[in-house]
Amino acid sequence: MRKLVYILVGGFAFWLPDIILDAFLRKDIDKRIILALLMPASLAIGFWILHFRLFKRTRSFGALHMLAGMFLLGPLLLNIANSFIGGGFSSFERGSDWLWFLLTSFFPPYFLIMAVYDGSAAALIFGSVMLVGLHLYSKRIGENFQ
C-alpha cells in the first residue's frame, strides 16, 4: 500500500505545477524556467511529507517509487496539462487517437519528446537526479535517512 502511495504522490506532486500553470497562465509566458524550479520543489515537498510526516521515517524508502510515479503517470498528466492549451485530450478527434495515446504512454522515448515540447524536460531531469540521489544516499547510510 505504501508503494502505491509513493507512486501516486510522486506523479501528482511532480506534474501538478505544470497542470496549474497551463490551466491559469495558458500560453502567455515561457514556463520552462518556472517549471524547472517548481516541479522538483513540489516533488521534494511531497517526498518530505510522505517520508517524514506520514510514514514517520519507516525503513521503506520510497524515492524510487516516486520516480516510477513520475514516469508512469507522466503521459496521462502531461496530456491533461496540454488540454488546457489546445493540445492533449482536447485535440482527440478519432478513436485511433486514444489507441495512439495508450501505445505512446508505455514508450519512454516518446514521453521524453512530449516533455521537451511541454517545456518540462529540465524539470524531469532535475527531479529524476534528485530522487536517484536520495535513494543512493539512503542506501549509503543504511536506510536511516534523517
Secondary structure, DSSP 8 states (H G I E B T S, - for coil): -HHHHHHHHHHHHHHHHHHHHHHHHTTSS--HHHHHHHHHHHHHHHHHIIIIIIS-S-S---HHHHHHHHHHHHHHHHHHHHHTTT-GGGG--SHHHHHHHHHHHT-HHHHHHHHHHHT-HHHHHHHHHHHHHHHHHHHHTTT---
